[in-house]
Amino acid sequence: MQAAGEDVSVTCLVEPSEEMNVGTQVDGTLEEVLVGRGDVVSRGQLLARLNSGVEAAAVEYQAAKTQFAARRYARNEDLQKQQLVSTNDLDEMGTELRMSNST
C-alpha cells in the first residue's frame, strides 16, 4: 500500500490490435519509407519504395542486347541470301533474337 503523497512510477506498454508482416517479390534495399510506426494503413496503400537502380540497369541492358540481336540478324539475313552465311548460323542468330525478346 502506498502512503499519501508518495510518487508512483507506472510504465505502460501499448500493444497493437493487429500485427502484419509485409514483403516484396524481389530482394532489395529501401529507398523510401512512406509510413511511420503506428500509422493506420489501408489495403493497397504504398508503404515503401525499393531502390530500383539495379533493376533499371538490367532492363536497359536487356533492351540493348535485343536491339543488337535484331541488327545482327538483319545484316546476316542479307548475307545468307548471298550464301555467305550458313542457314544454321542464321537460325542460331534468330533463336538468340527470340530468346532475348522473351526475357
BALUM-607074 format. One record per residue: x, y, z of N, C-alpha, C, CB in turn; residue in three letters; residue number from 0. Coordinates in steps of 0.2 Angstrom, whole numbers. Each point is the difference from the previous one (the first is absolute). Glycine has a CB too. Example, Ala and Ser with C-alpha at 12.3 -4.5 7.8 and 13.67 -1.06 7.14 Angstrom:
! BALUM-607074
66 | -28 | 39 | -4 | 6 | 0 | 4 | 6 | 0 | -9 | -6 | 6 | ALA | 0
7 | 11 | -10 | 4 | 6 | 1 | -4 | 5 | 3 | 6 | -3 | -10 | SER | 1
***
This chain:
! BALUM-607074
4 | -6 | 0 | -4 | 6 | 0 | 4 | 6 | 0 | -9 | -6 | 6 | MET | 0
7 | 11 | -10 | 4 | 6 | 0 | -2 | 5 | 5 | 2 | -2 | -13 | GLN | 1
2 | 6 | 15 | -1 | 6 | 5 | -3 | 6 | -4 | 8 | -5 | 9 | ALA | 2
-12 | 9 | -7 | -2 | 6 | -3 | 6 | 4 | -1 | -11 | -1 | 5 | ALA | 3
11 | 4 | -12 | 5 | 5 | -1 | 6 | -4 | -3 | -4 | 8 | 8 | GLY | 4
5 | -14 | -8 | 5 | -4 | -3 | 0 | 0 | -8 | 1 | -7 | 11 | GLU | 5
5 | 8 | -14 | 0 | -1 | -8 | -1 | -7 | -2 | 7 | 10 | 0 | ASP | 6
-11 | -11 | -5 | -1 | -6 | -3 | 3 | 0 | -7 | -11 | -2 | 8 | VAL | 7
14 | -3 | -9 | 3 | -1 | -7 | -4 | -6 | -3 | 12 | 4 | 3 | SER | 8
-14 | -2 | -9 | -4 | -5 | -4 | 2 | 0 | -7 | -10 | 2 | 7 | VAL | 9
11 | -8 | -10 | 2 | -1 | -7 | -5 | -3 | -4 | 12 | -1 | 4 | THR | 10
-13 | 4 | -10 | -6 | -3 | -4 | 3 | -2 | -6 | -8 | 8 | 5 | CYS | 11
6 | -14 | -7 | 1 | -3 | -7 | -6 | -1 | -4 | 10 | -6 | 5 | LEU | 12
-10 | 10 | -10 | -6 | 0 | -5 | 1 | -6 | -5 | -2 | 12 | 1 | VAL | 13
-2 | -17 | -1 | 0 | -5 | -5 | -4 | 1 | -6 | 2 | -8 | 10 | GLU | 14
0 | 6 | -16 | -3 | 2 | -6 | -7 | -5 | 0 | 11 | 4 | -6 | PRO | 15
-16 | -2 | 3 | -6 | -4 | -1 | 1 | -5 | -5 | -7 | 9 | 4 | SER | 16
12 | -8 | -9 | 1 | -5 | -5 | 7 | 1 | -2 | -12 | 0 | -4 | GLU | 17
16 | -5 | 2 | 7 | 1 | -2 | 0 | -4 | -7 | 5 | 0 | 12 | GLU | 18
-1 | 3 | -17 | 0 | -2 | -7 | 7 | -1 | -2 | -11 | 5 | -3 | MET | 19
13 | -10 | -1 | 7 | 0 | -3 | -1 | 2 | -7 | 4 | -9 | 8 | ASN | 20
0 | 13 | -11 | 0 | 2 | -7 | 6 | -3 | -3 | -8 | 10 | 2 | VAL | 21
8 | -11 | -9 | 6 | -2 | -3 | -1 | 2 | -8 | 2 | -9 | 8 | GLY | 22
3 | 8 | -11 | 0 | 1 | -8 | 2 | -6 | -3 | 3 | 12 | 2 | THR | 23
-4 | -12 | -9 | 1 | -5 | -4 | 8 | -1 | -2 | -12 | 1 | -5 | GLN | 24
15 | 5 | 6 | 7 | 0 | -1 | 4 | 3 | 6 | -2 | 1 | -12 | VAL | 25
9 | -3 | 12 | 4 | 2 | 5 | 2 | 7 | -1 | 4 | -12 | 3 | ASP | 26
-2 | 16 | 1 | 2 | 7 | -1 | 1 | 4 | 6 | -5 | -1 | -11 | GLY | 27
7 | 7 | 10 | 1 | 5 | 6 | -5 | 5 | -1 | 12 | -2 | 1 | THR | 28
-15 | 4 | 5 | -5 | 6 | 0 | 3 | 6 | -2 | -6 | -6 | 9 | LEU | 29
3 | 9 | -13 | 1 | 7 | -3 | -4 | 5 | 4 | 3 | -4 | -11 | GLU | 30
-9 | 3 | 13 | -4 | 4 | 3 | -6 | -3 | 4 | 3 | 8 | -9 | GLU | 31
-4 | -6 | 15 | -5 | -3 | 4 | -6 | 5 | 1 | 8 | -7 | 7 | VAL | 32
-14 | 6 | -9 | -5 | 5 | -1 | -5 | 0 | 6 | 1 | -2 | -12 | LEU | 33
0 | -3 | 17 | -4 | 0 | 6 | 4 | 0 | 6 | -9 | -6 | -6 | VAL | 34
6 | 8 | 11 | 4 | 0 | 7 | -3 | -6 | 4 | 3 | 13 | -1 | GLY | 35
1 | -14 | 6 | -2 | -5 | 5 | -6 | 2 | 4 | 12 | -3 | 2 | ARG | 36
-17 | -1 | -2 | -6 | 1 | 3 | -6 | 3 | -4 | 7 | 2 | 10 | GLY | 37
-5 | 0 | -17 | -4 | 3 | -4 | -6 | -5 | -2 | 9 | 7 | -5 | ASP | 38
-15 | -5 | 4 | -5 | -4 | -3 | 1 | -1 | -7 | -8 | 4 | 9 | VAL | 39
8 | -9 | -12 | 0 | -1 | -7 | -6 | -4 | -3 | 13 | 0 | 1 | VAL | 40
-14 | 1 | -8 | -5 | -4 | -3 | 2 | -5 | -5 | -7 | 10 | 2 | SER | 41
3 | -14 | -4 | 2 | -5 | -5 | 2 | 3 | -6 | -8 | -8 | 5 | ARG | 42
13 | 6 | -8 | 3 | 3 | -7 | 4 | 6 | 1 | -10 | -4 | -5 | GLY | 43
10 | 7 | 11 | 4 | 6 | 1 | 8 | -1 | -1 | -9 | 4 | 8 | GLN | 44
12 | 0 | -11 | 7 | -1 | -1 | 4 | 2 | 6 | -1 | 3 | -12 | LEU | 45
5 | -8 | 15 | 3 | 1 | 6 | 7 | 2 | 0 | -7 | -8 | 4 | LEU | 46
11 | 6 | -9 | 7 | 1 | -1 | 2 | -1 | -8 | 2 | -3 | 12 | ALA | 47
3 | 6 | -14 | 3 | -1 | -6 | 7 | -3 | 0 | -6 | 10 | -4 | ARG | 48
7 | -15 | 0 | 7 | -3 | 0 | 4 | 4 | -5 | -5 | -11 | 2 | LEU | 49
12 | 11 | -1 | 4 | 3 | -4 | 0 | -4 | -7 | 8 | 4 | 10 | ASN | 50
-9 | -2 | -15 | -1 | -3 | -7 | 5 | 1 | -5 | -12 | 0 | 2 | SER | 51
18 | 3 | 1 | 5 | 1 | -5 | 3 | -6 | -4 | 3 | 9 | 8 | GLY | 52
-2 | -15 | -4 | 3 | -6 | -3 | -5 | -2 | -5 | 7 | -3 | 10 | VAL | 53
-13 | 2 | -8 | -5 | -2 | -5 | -1 | 4 | -6 | -6 | -5 | 10 | GLU | 54
6 | 11 | -9 | 0 | 5 | -6 | 6 | -1 | -5 | -7 | 8 | 7 | ALA | 55
13 | -9 | -4 | 5 | -1 | -4 | 0 | -7 | -4 | 7 | 7 | 8 | ALA | 56
-10 | -12 | -4 | -1 | -7 | -4 | -5 | 1 | -5 | 3 | -6 | 11 | ALA | 57
-8 | 10 | -11 | -5 | 1 | -5 | 3 | 3 | -6 | -9 | 1 | 9 | VAL | 58
13 | 4 | -8 | 4 | 4 | -5 | 5 | -5 | -4 | -2 | 11 | 7 | GLU | 59
5 | -15 | -3 | 5 | -4 | -3 | -4 | -5 | -4 | 8 | 1 | 10 | TYR | 60
-13 | -4 | -8 | -4 | -5 | -4 | -3 | 3 | -6 | -3 | -6 | 10 | GLN | 61
1 | 12 | -10 | -3 | 4 | -6 | 6 | 1 | -5 | -9 | 6 | 7 | ALA | 62
15 | -4 | -5 | 6 | 1 | -4 | 2 | -7 | -3 | 4 | 10 | 7 | ALA | 63
-4 | -15 | -3 | 1 | -7 | -3 | -5 | -2 | -5 | 5 | -3 | 11 | LYS | 64
-11 | 4 | -10 | -5 | -2 | -5 | 1 | 4 | -6 | -8 | -3 | 9 | THR | 65
9 | 10 | -9 | 1 | 4 | -6 | 6 | -2 | -4 | -5 | 10 | 6 | GLN | 66
10 | -12 | -2 | 6 | -2 | -4 | -1 | -7 | -3 | 7 | 6 | 8 | PHE | 67
-11 | -10 | -5 | -2 | -7 | -3 | -4 | 1 | -7 | 1 | -5 | 12 | ALA | 68
-5 | 10 | -11 | -5 | 1 | -6 | 5 | 3 | -6 | -10 | 3 | 8 | ALA | 69
14 | 2 | -6 | 5 | 3 | -6 | 4 | -6 | -3 | 0 | 11 | 6 | ARG | 70
3 | -15 | -1 | 4 | -5 | -3 | -4 | -5 | -4 | 7 | 1 | 11 | ARG | 71
-13 | -3 | -9 | -4 | -5 | -4 | -1 | 3 | -7 | -5 | -5 | 11 | TYR | 72
3 | 12 | -11 | -2 | 3 | -6 | 6 | 0 | -5 | -8 | 7 | 6 | ALA | 73
14 | -5 | -3 | 6 | 0 | -5 | 2 | -7 | -2 | 4 | 10 | 7 | ARG | 74
-5 | -15 | -3 | 2 | -7 | -2 | -5 | -3 | -5 | 7 | -1 | 11 | ASN | 75
-13 | 4 | -10 | -6 | -3 | -5 | 2 | 2 | -7 | -9 | 1 | 9 | GLU | 76
11 | 5 | -10 | 2 | 2 | -7 | 7 | -4 | -2 | -5 | 11 | 2 | ASP | 77
9 | -13 | 2 | 6 | -4 | -1 | -2 | -7 | -2 | 7 | 8 | 7 | LEU | 78
-12 | -10 | -3 | -2 | -7 | -1 | -3 | -1 | -7 | -2 | -2 | 12 | GLN | 79
-2 | 7 | -15 | -3 | 0 | -6 | 6 | 0 | -6 | -10 | 6 | 5 | LYS | 80
16 | -4 | -3 | 5 | 0 | -5 | 5 | -6 | 2 | 0 | 13 | -1 | GLN | 81
-3 | -17 | 5 | 4 | -7 | 2 | 7 | 2 | 3 | -7 | -6 | -9 | GLN | 82
7 | 11 | 13 | 6 | 2 | 3 | 0 | -2 | 8 | 2 | 9 | -8 | LEU | 83
-8 | -11 | 10 | -1 | -2 | 7 | -4 | -6 | -1 | 1 | 11 | 5 | VAL | 84
0 | -16 | -1 | -4 | -7 | 0 | -7 | 1 | 3 | 11 | -6 | 0 | SER | 85
-15 | 2 | -2 | -7 | 0 | 2 | 0 | -1 | 8 | -4 | -4 | -12 | THR | 86
8 | -1 | 14 | 1 | -2 | 7 | 2 | 6 | 4 | 3 | -11 | -3 | ASN | 87
2 | 15 | 1 | 2 | 6 | 3 | -5 | 5 | 1 | 11 | -2 | -4 | ASP | 88
-15 | 3 | -2 | -6 | 5 | 0 | -5 | -2 | 5 | 3 | 3 | -12 | LEU | 89
-4 | -10 | 12 | -5 | -3 | 5 | 2 | 1 | 7 | -3 | -8 | -8 | ASP | 90
9 | 8 | 9 | 3 | 1 | 7 | -1 | 7 | 2 | 8 | -9 | -1 | GLU | 91
-7 | 14 | -3 | -1 | 7 | 1 | -7 | 1 | 1 | 10 | 3 | -7 | MET | 92
-14 | -6 | 3 | -8 | 1 | 1 | -2 | -2 | 7 | -2 | -1 | -12 | GLY | 93
5 | -5 | 14 | -2 | -3 | 7 | 2 | 5 | 5 | 1 | -12 | -5 | THR | 94
5 | 15 | 4 | 3 | 4 | 5 | -5 | 7 | 1 | 12 | -5 | -2 | GLU | 95
-14 | 7 | -4 | -4 | 6 | 0 | -7 | -2 | 3 | 5 | 4 | -10 | LEU | 96
-8 | -10 | 9 | -6 | -1 | 3 | 1 | -1 | 8 | -4 | -6 | -11 | ARG | 97
9 | 3 | 13 | 2 | -1 | 7 | 1 | 7 | 4 | 5 | -12 | -3 | MET | 98
-2 | 16 | -1 | 1 | 7 | 3 | -7 | 4 | 1 | 12 | 0 | -4 | SER | 99
-16 | -2 | -1 | -7 | 4 | 1 | -4 | -3 | 5 | 1 | 2 | -12 | ASN | 100
0 | -8 | 14 | -5 | -4 | 5 | 3 | 2 | 7 | -3 | -9 | -9 | SER | 101
8 | 12 | 10 | 3 | 1 | 7 | -2 | 7 | 2 | 9 | -9 | -1 | THR | 102
***
